[in-house]
Every structure is written in C-alpha cells, then in structure tokens.
Amino acid sequence: MNSYYYQKLFPISYGYVPSLTVAPKMEKAFEEARALLQAPDGMTLACQLTSMATAMQGVFNVEIPTRKIAPVSLMVMTIAQSGERKSTVDNLFMGEIKSIEKEQEAAYQKSLKEYNIQMDIHKAKKAKLKKTITLDNAENEETTQQLVALSEQEPTKPRAPRVIYEDTTSEALLDGLKNDLPNVFFGSSEGDLIFKSRVMSNAANFNPMWSGDDMTVNRKTSPSFKLNDIRLSMHIMVQPDTLQNFLNKSNVNVRDNGFLSRMLVCAPPSTCGFRQSYGYQYSREGIEEFNCRIRRLCFLNKLN
C-alpha cells in the first residue's frame, strides 16, 4: 500500500501529530496555542484531546470496529522534561473545566449547609419517635410505621461538583464516583505526584473505569457498593526519569494488568532552546471558541 492510502486511514502532518483539518475548531485553537506557547505539538494535542474526552464522555459513546459500544474516554500519558510548559498547556485547555468546578463550589457549599440543617431536624424527629417506644408491642407498631415513613423522607446529600482528581487516593476517587459526579478526570501536569502515590498500587482499578464497565467495590470497614455507567479520562504528564523510576520499582502486576496498554503515549521532541519571541500579540480567538465549546459540552455532560 502506498503512503497516500495510509494517510487516508490516519492522516499525519509532518510525521508528528494527526492532521486536524477535519476539526476546524480544534485546529484553530491548536495553531494559536502553538504560536502562543511554542510548546511541543504532541503535548498540546494531548491536552486538547483529554479536555474534549472529559467534556464529552458522559454524553457520547462510540462504536469501535469490533461492534462494541464504548465510551469516548481517553487515558493519555505525556512524557516531557521540565521546562516544556506542561502546566501552562494543561491550564490552557483544562482551565475551563477547572473554572466550572470553582463556579459551582459556592452553590454546593450553600446546599451542603442546608442539607446538614435538614439532617439535624430529621435526626431529632427520629430520636423523638424512638423515645415513644415502650414494651407494649401493640403500641410500638404505629411508631415503627412512622419511623419507616420518616426514613423514606431522609434528605438527599448534594453531590460535590468534583470533576478533576489530582492528588487523591483510590478510596477517594471511588467514593467520588459513587456519591458525586460519575464522569471525572484524573491526572496532573506534575505526574510525579501520581506515580509516587498509593493510587498507582491499584492501577488495575482504572481499567473498568476507562471502559465504562460496571465495577463492584468491596470494603472491609464500610458497606460495599457497585459503580454503574461511570466514565473516567486521564492525562498524566511526567518527566522521563520519574516514569522510569516508577517502572523500575513497580511490580509485575502493574506492568501486566493492562493499565499502560490502554494509554496513548506521547513523547514529543523538545522545544526548549528553539523558542523565539517576536513581540506579537497572538490571537486567542480560536482558543476561546474551543473552550466555549468545552463549556457547552460540560453542560450537556452535567458537569456544571
């Protein structure tokens, strides 16, 4: 097969990143970010893709060649040295989702205060009813029915608007998927925090989250529960030495449990030492339009 055939299957521009001509909003934002930050192209594209996946994963599924219906969630790892502007690019395209979290926090805190007051009243009513219980079973029947009815009226705790998990534990992430939002992003532009944390000792937990499979969480000291129809996207930006140390120290299970095989790995050429400053005021219109689209998708995704 000739190169043209391959290009139609997977269009590559300059051998580094896929052509974005079929996605004009994405392409315009990409080109502006390239001019503005002069960061590695692959890293910029990886940040765009994970932002899009996080915003869309609760709205859309995709049919893969095997006919399976799967989430659009992505797991991505970018390998880049210090100075490649990992945090800057990450904030450029994940900043909108972080802003949504911040905007919703005040409303959540107000709802949480109202919930706590309602729960205090609910517990007081329950305690008052329990005091009426006597040794006479006939009299207790009515109280029992009242307690059952009261239990059904227990206030519902509001869900925290938590989308982004960075420095977290497996337990906190799983509890968040159960009690808060079922569509989340896990990652950091400081990947050493993740690879040095306990969460990576249970890396296999990410596999069913990524694929959208049901997941049973067994606990010793608290009730077990089941996660259904959850979505998780991931982007870990890490320095090569940190990743290598993790791979050297990790046991065979971490290497063989399929976690790394699910990742799109990006190790772009460095741009350090090649950046030029021309004093231009670069346009951000495409970036703003891209982030506006991310916000609208988050609304559909019920992330705001």
N, C-alpha and C positions, 0 to 999 in steps of 0.2 A: 504494500500500500504506500502511496506517496504521501509527502508531508501535508499536502492540501487536505487529504482525507482525514488525517489525524487532527488537523486544525479545525475541521468542521465538528469533530467529536469533542474536542477540548481546546478551545481557542487560547493560545498562549501568545502574549505580546512580549517580544524581546526575550523570551525564554525565562521570565521571572514570575510574572503574575498573569492570571487569566485576563483576556480582553473583556472590558466592561461595556462595550458598545451597545449591548442588548439591554443594559440597565442604565439609562442616561442620568437619572438622579444620583445613582451610586457613582457613576463615572465622574460627574462634575464635582462631587464632594471629594472624591479620591484625588483628582487633579489639583484641586485647591489645597488640600492637605499636603500633597507632595511639594507644591511651591512654597507653602507657608512654613512647613516644619522641616522639610528636606530629610525626613526620617526614611528608613528602609521601606520600599514599596510593599513587600510582603507583610510586614508588621502592620502597616496602615490598613491593608486589605483585611487582615485577620481581625483587627478591631472593628471594622465595618461589619464583617460577617457575623461576629458574635453579638454585636448590638442588634442587628436585624433578627438573628435567631431568637434572642431573648424576647424581643418585642412581638414576634410572630408565633412562637411555639405553642401558645395557648389558643391560637385562632385557627391555624392551618396544620394539616398533615400532608404527607406526600406519598404517592405510590412508587415504591422502588422497583427495579427490574424483576425482582422475584415475586412481584404482585402483592407483597406485604405493604400494609398501610403503616407508615412510620412517622414520628414527629420530625419537624424541621430543626430540632435541637442540634447544636454542634458542640463538640469538645475539641478545643484548639490549644496548641502549645507553641509559643513563640520563643525561640532561643536567641538571645541577643545580649551583648556585653553592656556594661554600664556606659552611659553617655549616648545611647541610641535613641533616647527620648521616648522610652516605653510609657512612662506615666503621662507624658504630655499627649501622646497619640491616644492612649486609653481614655483620658478625660475628654478629649475632643469628640469621641463617638459614643462613649458610655455616659457622658455627663448629663445628657437629657434624662436618662433613666434614674440617675442619682438625684437629679432635681425633682423628679416626680416623687421619689421617696421622701425627700425633705419637705416638699409641699404638703404631703399627706400626713406628716408626723403630728402636726398641731391638732388636726381634726381627730386623729387616732387617740391622742392623749386626752382630749376632751371626752370622747366616747368611753375611754377606759375609766375615767373618773366617775362618769355616770353609771357605768356597769358596776363598779365597786360599791357605790351607794345602794344600787338596786340589790346587789348580793347581800349587803348588810341587812337590808329590810327583809329580804327573803329568808335569811338565816334566823332573824328574830321571830318571824312568823312561824317558822318551823319549830324553833325552840319552845315557843308559847304553846303550840299544839301538843308537843311531846309532854309538856308538864301536865296536861289534862289526862294522860294515860293512867288508868287505875288497874287494879287487879281484876276488875269485873270485865270479862271478855266481851260481853254484850255491849257495854258502853264504849269499849275500845274500837268496835267495828266502824262506827261513824268517824272516829278520829283517824283511823287507818285510811279510810277513803279520802278524807281531807288532806292527809299527808301525801297520798298518791297524786291527787289533783294539784297540790302545791309543787310537787317535784316536776310535774309536766310544765309548770309555769316558770321554771328556773330561768333567769336572764341568760342570754347568749353573749358570751365574751366576744368583743370585737376583734377582728383579725388585724394584726400588725401589718402595715404596708411595706413589708420587708421583701425586697426583690434580690438585692445584692448581698451575697455572703462572701466575706474575705477571710478574716482571722476567726475561724469558727471550729467547732468540734462536730463529729459525726452526729452526736446526740442532738445538738442544737439545730443542725440542718434538717434532720429527720423530723424533729418536733415542729420546726417552722413549716415544713411541707404539710404536716398534718393539721396544725392549728391556725396557720396564717395563709399565705398565698401558695398555691400549688405549682406555680410557674416561677422559677427562680434562675438566677445566675450565680455561679460560683467561680471565683478567680481573683487574680490580683496582678498588678504590674510589678509587684515585689514577690516573685514566686518562691523565694527562699522561705518566706513565712509559711507557705503552704507545704513545701516539701520537708520542712523541719517540724511540722505539726503532727499531732496524733491522728488527724483525719486521714492521712495517707496510709496509715496502718490498716484502714478498712476501705481501701481504694476500690475493691470489688463492688461496694455499695453503689458506686456511681454508674455501673453498667446498666441495671434496670431503670435507673432514673433517666439516663440518656435515651434508652429505647422506648420509654413510656410504658413499660410493663408494670403490672401490679407487684407490690412489694410488701411482704409481711415483716414487721419489726417486732422481734421478741425481746422482752425486757425481764430482768430478774426482780427488780425492786419496784416496778410500776407496771400498770396494765399494758399488755401488748396491743398492737394496732396494725391496721392494714392501710397502705397507701394506694390509691387508685387514680389513674389518669393524671399522673404528675408529669412535669416537664422540667428539664434541667439543661442549661447550656453552660459551657465552661471555657475560660481563656486564662491560661497560666503563662505569664511572661517571666522567663527565668534566664539567669546567666548560665553559660555553659558549665562552669566549674561546679555550681550548685547542683545542676541536674546530674552531672557525672558523679558527684559525691552521693547523691540520693540513689542512683543506680548501683553504685558500688556497695552501699550499705544495705540496700533493700534485700529482702529475702526472695527466694524463688517464686513464692506466691504472687508478690507484687509484679514481678516480671511476666508471669504466665497467666494471670487471671483475666486478661483481655482488656484491662484498663488502658494501657498505652496503645493497643492496636485500634482503639476507637478514635484516636486523636488524629486531627490534621496537624502535622508538624511543620512549622515554618522556621527556617534558619537563614534569614536573608543576608546578603552581603552588607557589610558595614558602610555607613555613610560618614562616619567620623573622619574628619580631616578633609572632606570633599565639599563641605557646605560653603556656600557663598552668600554674602549679604549685599544686596543691591539697593537697599533703601526704599524698595517698593512697598506700597500699601496694597497687599494682595486681597483679592475679593474673597469674601466668606459667604457669599450668597448661596452657593451650592451646598456648603456645609450646613447652613441654617435651614435650607429646604429639606435636606436629608434628615436632620434632627427633628424637624417639624413632622415629617412622615413617621419617624420613630415614635413620637408622642401620640400621634393618632392611632398607631398600631397598638401601643400600650393601653390606650383607652378601650379598644376592642378586646384586648387581652385581659382586661380587668386588672391591670397593674396600677391603676390610679383611681 
